[in-house]
Amino acid sequence: METVLTLFAIVGAAIWLIIIVLPWRPWSTSEVLEGVANRSQVDLSDITVLVPARNEEETIKTTLPALLEQGRGLHIILVDDQSTDCTFEVARQIGGANLRIILGEVPPEGWSGKLWALEQGRTHIETPLTLLLDADIEANPGIVPELRRVLKDKDLQLISLMAMLRMETFWEKLLMPAFVYFFKLLYPFRLANSASSRIAAAAGGCILVETEVLKATGAFASLRGELIDDCALARKVKSSGYRTWMGLSHSLRSLRPYNRLGVIWNMVARTAFTQLRYSKVALFLCTFVMLTSFSIPVIGLLLPPTSVELLSSFCLAAMILTYLPTLRFYRISGWWAFLMPLTGTLYLAMTWTSAIKYWLGETAEWKGRKYR
C-alpha cells in the first residue's frame, strides 16, 4: 500500500511540475480583451450580430438593449428557435431599426438546434463580419468595436471571448471559475492563438468571424451534429489556414444562473464524454490524472512516509498557485483555491456521469431537445 501511494504521489507531483513549467502557461490569464467605453458611437454597419434564442424572454430583456448601445448601424438578427415562451414578443417590443427577427423552423434530422438556428440566420447576413452571440450574454459598451479592431489589427479571421459566468452562489463560486481553469488546461490559449499549433479553441457565447470564412469552411452545415460546436468551428477555421484568437473578458457577462449543483452537473455531463471523443482509454487516463493530481494528494498529506507527505504538499501547493490567477481574474476570494481537491473530484464524477449516460444510451438534453 505504501509503495502504491508513493507511486501515485510521484506521478501527481510530476504532472503538476509539468503544468507549471510548460512554456505556454495554460493556467495564466494573460489573454484578455476588454471593451473601450468611448467607442460606443462608432460605425458598426459592417457587422451583423446573429443571436440564436430558445426560450430566452428573460435574458433578452437585458442583452438586446445592450447590443443596441454598442454603436451605430449594427445589424442584429435574432432567430427565435421554436420558443414556447414570449421570446418573439419581447424581442419585437425591444425593436430597433436594424433588428430582424426570424421565426426558426424545426431542426432537420442530424442538426443540433443551435446550429440550425445559426444556419437559418446566416443566409440573411450581408455584412463582411458576423458576430455569433448567445442570447444570455450581456455585452458591455465598447466590446464589439474592440473585437473588430483586434480582428483587423492582428489579421485574424476569427476571434472569440469567454464571457464571465455567473459566480454568486456557493456552487457557482466553487465550480464555475474551475470550469474556465479546466478549459484552459485542455485548450491552452497561447497555443490556440498560435498559427503554428494545431490546437484550436473558441467559446460559443461570443465569436466574431469573417462572413466569407463561414461560407468557405461550410459552416454551419459541416458542423451540424457537433455538441461542442464552438471548438469545432474554431478547429474548422484554423485547419483551413485561417488565424484564430481566444481570450477572457470582463466585458461580456452570462446572465444564466447555475445556482444549484444539479444544474452545473447536468451542464458538464452533457458534453464531458464528448470532449474525450467517447474513448474509454481517454476516460481512464483522465481518471488517473485527476485522481493523482487532485484527490490522492489530500490522502497522502495525512499518511506516512514523509516523502509522500512532501510530494502531496507540493501537489496541493501547485494546485492552489495555478488556480489563483483564475480566481483573481474573476475577483473571487483566493480561499476557494483550497477547495480544489473537492472541485476536481466533482468534475471527475461529472465526467463519469456523462460516460455512463452514453453507455446506457441516454441522450444529451438541452432546452427540451435530446441529442445523441
C-alpha positions in Angstrom: 0.0 0.0 0.0 2.8 2.4 0.9 4.6 1.7 -2.4 1.4 2.3 -4.4 0.8 5.6 -2.5 4.3 6.7 -3.2 4.0 5.9 -6.9 0.8 8.0 -7.1 2.4 10.9 -5.2 5.4 10.9 -7.6 3.1 10.8 -10.6 0.9 13.6 -9.2 4.0 15.8 -8.4 5.3 15.2 -11.9 2.0 16.3 -13.5 1.9 19.5 -11.5 5.6 20.2 -12.3 5.0 19.8 -16.0 1.9 22.1 -15.8 3.9 24.8 -14.0 6.9 24.8 -16.3 5.1 24.5 -19.7 6.2 27.5 -21.7 2.6 28.2 -22.9 1.5 28.6 -19.2 -2.1 27.1 -19.5 -3.0 28.4 -16.1 -2.3 32.1 -16.8 -4.9 34.7 -17.6 -2.7 36.9 -19.9 -5.0 36.6 -22.9 -7.6 39.3 -22.1 -9.6 41.8 -24.1 -11.9 44.4 -22.6 -14.3 46.9 -24.2 -13.4 50.6 -24.5 -16.4 52.6 -23.4 -15.7 55.8 -25.5 -16.1 53.8 -28.7 -19.8 53.2 -28.2 -20.8 55.6 -31.0 -18.6 54.2 -33.8 -20.0 52.9 -37.1 -20.6 49.2 -36.9 -22.6 48.8 -40.1 -20.1 46.1 -41.3 -21.2 43.7 -38.5 -24.2 41.5 -38.2 -24.9 40.0 -34.7 -26.5 36.6 -35.1 -28.4 35.6 -31.9 -30.0 32.1 -31.6 -32.7 32.3 -28.9 -34.8 29.5 -27.5 -37.0 30.4 -24.5 -34.9 33.5 -23.6 -37.6 36.0 -22.9 -36.0 37.0 -19.6 -32.4 37.3 -20.8 -33.0 39.2 -24.0 -34.7 42.0 -22.0 -31.1 42.9 -20.9 -28.9 41.5 -23.7 -30.7 43.0 -26.7 -30.7 46.6 -25.4 -27.0 46.2 -24.5 -26.3 45.3 -28.2 -28.3 48.3 -29.5 -25.9 50.5 -27.5 -22.7 49.1 -29.0 -22.6 51.5 -31.9 -24.3 53.0 -35.0 -25.6 50.8 -37.7 -25.1 47.4 -36.0 -27.3 44.8 -37.7 -28.9 42.2 -35.4 -30.6 39.0 -36.5 -32.4 37.1 -33.7 -33.5 33.6 -34.6 -36.4 32.5 -32.4 -35.6 28.8 -32.2 -39.1 27.3 -31.7 -39.6 29.1 -28.3 -42.5 28.2 -26.2 -42.4 31.4 -24.1 -42.6 35.1 -25.2 -39.2 35.4 -26.7 -40.6 36.7 -30.0 -42.9 39.2 -28.4 -40.2 40.6 -26.1 -37.7 40.9 -29.0 -40.3 42.7 -31.1 -41.2 45.1 -28.3 -37.5 46.0 -27.9 -37.3 46.6 -31.6 -34.6 48.8 -33.2 -34.2 49.9 -36.8 -31.6 47.2 -37.5 -33.2 44.3 -35.6 -34.6 41.5 -37.7 -36.5 38.6 -36.0 -36.7 35.2 -37.8 -39.1 32.5 -36.7 -36.9 29.4 -36.8 -38.1 26.1 -38.2 -37.9 22.6 -36.7 -34.3 21.3 -36.9 -33.8 18.7 -39.7 -32.6 15.2 -38.7 -28.9 15.3 -37.6 -28.8 19.0 -36.7 -28.4 20.5 -33.3 -31.0 23.2 -32.5 -28.5 26.0 -32.0 -26.5 25.3 -35.2 -29.7 25.0 -37.2 -30.8 28.4 -35.9 -27.5 29.9 -36.8 -27.7 28.4 -40.3 -31.1 29.9 -40.8 -29.8 33.3 -39.8 -26.6 33.1 -41.8 -28.4 33.0 -45.1 -29.7 36.6 -44.3 -26.3 38.1 -43.5 -25.0 40.7 -46.0 -22.1 42.2 -43.9 -18.5 41.2 -44.1 -18.3 40.4 -40.4 -20.6 38.1 -38.3 -20.8 38.1 -34.5 -22.2 34.9 -33.0 -23.6 35.8 -29.6 -25.6 33.7 -27.2 -28.9 35.2 -26.1 -27.9 35.2 -22.5 -24.7 37.2 -23.0 -24.7 40.8 -22.0 -22.2 43.0 -23.8 -20.7 46.0 -22.0 -20.3 49.2 -24.0 -17.4 49.2 -26.5 -16.7 45.5 -26.6 -18.0 44.9 -30.1 -15.9 47.7 -31.7 -12.9 46.4 -29.8 -13.4 42.9 -31.1 -13.4 44.3 -34.6 -10.3 46.3 -34.0 -8.3 43.4 -32.7 -9.6 41.1 -35.5 -8.3 43.6 -38.1 -5.1 44.6 -36.3 -3.9 41.0 -35.7 -5.1 39.9 -39.2 -7.4 37.3 -37.7 -10.4 35.7 -39.3 -12.0 34.5 -36.0 -11.8 36.0 -32.5 -13.7 34.6 -29.5 -14.1 35.7 -25.9 -15.1 33.6 -22.9 -17.9 35.5 -21.1 -17.9 35.9 -17.4 -20.1 33.1 -16.0 -22.3 33.9 -13.0 -20.4 33.4 -9.8 -22.7 34.5 -7.0 -23.9 31.4 -5.1 -21.8 28.8 -3.3 -21.9 26.2 -6.1 -21.2 28.9 -8.7 -18.1 30.1 -6.8 -16.9 26.5 -6.2 -17.3 25.2 -9.8 -17.6 28.0 -12.4 -14.1 29.5 -12.1 -12.8 26.0 -12.2 -14.8 25.4 -15.4 -12.7 28.1 -17.1 -9.5 26.8 -15.4 -10.0 23.3 -16.8 -11.0 24.6 -20.2 -7.7 26.5 -20.4 -5.8 23.3 -19.3 -7.5 21.4 -22.2 -7.2 24.2 -24.7 -4.2 26.4 -23.7 -5.0 29.9 -25.1 -1.4 30.6 -26.1 -1.3 27.5 -28.3 -4.8 28.1 -29.6 -3.8 31.6 -30.6 -0.6 30.4 -32.4 -0.6 29.9 -36.1 1.9 27.0 -35.7 -0.2 25.0 -33.3 -2.9 22.6 -34.2 -4.9 23.4 -31.1 -8.0 25.5 -31.7 -10.5 26.9 -29.2 -13.4 29.2 -29.1 -16.3 30.0 -26.7 -19.6 29.8 -28.4 -21.1 32.6 -26.4 -19.1 35.2 -28.4 -17.4 34.6 -31.7 -16.6 37.3 -34.3 -15.8 35.8 -37.7 -15.4 36.9 -41.3 -18.6 36.0 -43.1 -16.8 34.7 -46.1 -14.8 32.4 -43.9 -18.0 30.9 -42.6 -19.0 30.2 -46.2 -15.6 28.9 -47.2 -15.5 26.4 -44.4 -19.0 25.2 -44.9 -20.2 26.3 -41.5 -22.7 25.6 -40.1 -23.7 22.7 -42.2 -20.3 21.0 -41.8 -20.8 21.1 -38.0 -24.5 20.3 -37.8 -24.1 17.3 -35.5 -21.5 18.8 -33.1 -22.4 19.1 -29.5 -19.2 21.1 -28.7 -19.8 23.4 -31.7 -17.6 26.3 -30.7 -14.3 24.5 -30.6 -15.4 22.5 -33.7 -15.9 25.8 -35.6 -12.5 27.1 -34.4 -10.8 23.9 -35.5 -12.5 24.0 -38.9 -11.5 27.6 -39.4 -7.9 27.1 -38.3 -7.4 23.9 -40.2 -8.5 25.8 -43.4 -5.5 28.0 -43.0 -7.1 31.0 -41.2 -6.0 32.7 -38.0 -8.0 32.5 -34.7 -7.6 34.1 -31.3 -9.3 33.5 -28.0 -9.2 35.3 -24.7 -11.0 36.2 -21.4 -13.1 39.3 -20.7 -15.0 41.1 -18.1 -16.9 43.0 -20.8 -19.2 40.0 -21.6 -21.4 38.6 -18.9 -23.5 35.5 -18.9 -26.9 36.0 -17.2 -27.6 32.3 -17.0 -27.8 31.1 -13.3 -26.1 28.0 -12.1 -27.2 28.2 -8.6 -27.8 24.5 -7.9 -25.3 21.7 -8.1 -27.6 19.6 -10.3 -27.8 22.3 -12.9 -24.0 22.5 -13.2 -23.7 18.8 -13.1 -26.0 18.3 -16.0 -24.4 21.1 -18.0 -20.9 19.5 -17.6 -22.2 15.9 -18.1 -23.9 16.9 -21.3 -20.6 17.1 -23.2 -17.8 15.9 -20.9 -17.5 12.4 -22.5 -17.8 14.1 -25.9 -14.7 16.1 -25.0 -12.9 12.7 -24.7 -14.3 11.6 -28.0 -16.2 8.8 -26.3 -12.9 6.9 -25.7 -12.7 4.5 -22.8 -8.9 4.8 -22.9 -9.1 8.6 -22.7 -11.7 8.3 -19.8 -9.4 6.0 -17.7 -6.4 8.2 -18.5 -8.4 11.3 -17.4 -9.5 9.5 -14.2 -5.9 8.5 -13.4 -4.6 12.0 -13.9 -7.5 13.7 -12.0 -7.1 11.3 -9.0 -3.3 11.6 -8.8 -3.5 15.3 -9.2 -6.5 16.4 -7.2 -7.8 13.7 -4.9 -4.9 11.5 -3.7 -2.7 14.4 -2.5 -5.2 15.1 0.2 -4.9 11.4 1.4 -1.1 11.5 1.0 -0.8 14.6 3.2 -2.3 12.6 6.1 -0.3 9.4 5.8 3.3 8.3 6.1 6.0 8.1 4.9 7.4 11.7 4.9 8.3 11.5 1.2 4.7 11.0 0.4 3.7 13.9 2.6 6.2 16.2 1.0 5.2 15.2 -2.6 1.5 15.6 -1.7 2.2 19.1 -0.2 3.9 20.1 -3.4 0.8 18.9 -5.4 -1.6 20.9 -3.2 0.6 24.0 -3.4 0.9 23.8 -7.2 -2.8 23.2 -7.4 -3.6 26.3 -5.4 -0.9 28.6 -7.0 -2.0 27.7 -10.6 -5.7 28.3 -9.7 -5.2 31.7 -8.0 -4.8 33.6 -11.3 -8.3 32.5 -12.4 -9.8 33.4 -9.1 -8.1 36.8 -9.1 -9.3 37.5 -12.7 -12.9 36.9 -11.6 -12.4 38.7 -8.3 -13.2 35.7 -6.2 -11.5 35.1 -2.9 -8.3 33.1 -3.1 -9.6 30.9 -0.2 -11.7 29.0 -2.7 -8.4 27.5 -4.2 -8.1 25.4 -1.0 -11.3 23.5 -2.1 -9.7 22.5 -5.5 -9.4 18.8 -4.4 -13.1 18.7 -3.9 -13.8 20.7 -7.1 -11.6 18.4 -9.2 -13.2 15.3 -7.8 -16.7 16.7 -8.6 -15.7 17.4 -12.2 -14.3 13.8 -12.5 -17.6 12.5 -11.2 -19.5 14.6 -13.7 -17.3 13.2 -16.5 -18.1 9.6 -15.4 -21.8 10.5 -15.3 -21.5 11.7 -18.9 -19.8 8.4 -19.9 -22.3 6.2 -18.0 -25.3 8.0 -19.7 -23.6 7.5 -23.1 -23.1 3.7 -22.4 -26.7 3.4 -21.3 -27.9 5.0 -24.5 -29.3 8.1 -22.7 -29.2 11.2 -25.0 -27.8 14.6 -24.2 -30.6 17.1 -23.5 -30.6 20.9 -23.8 -33.7 23.1 -23.6 -36.1 20.3 -24.2 -34.2 18.7 -27.1 -32.4 15.4 -27.0 -29.2 14.6 -28.9 -27.2 11.5 -29.5 
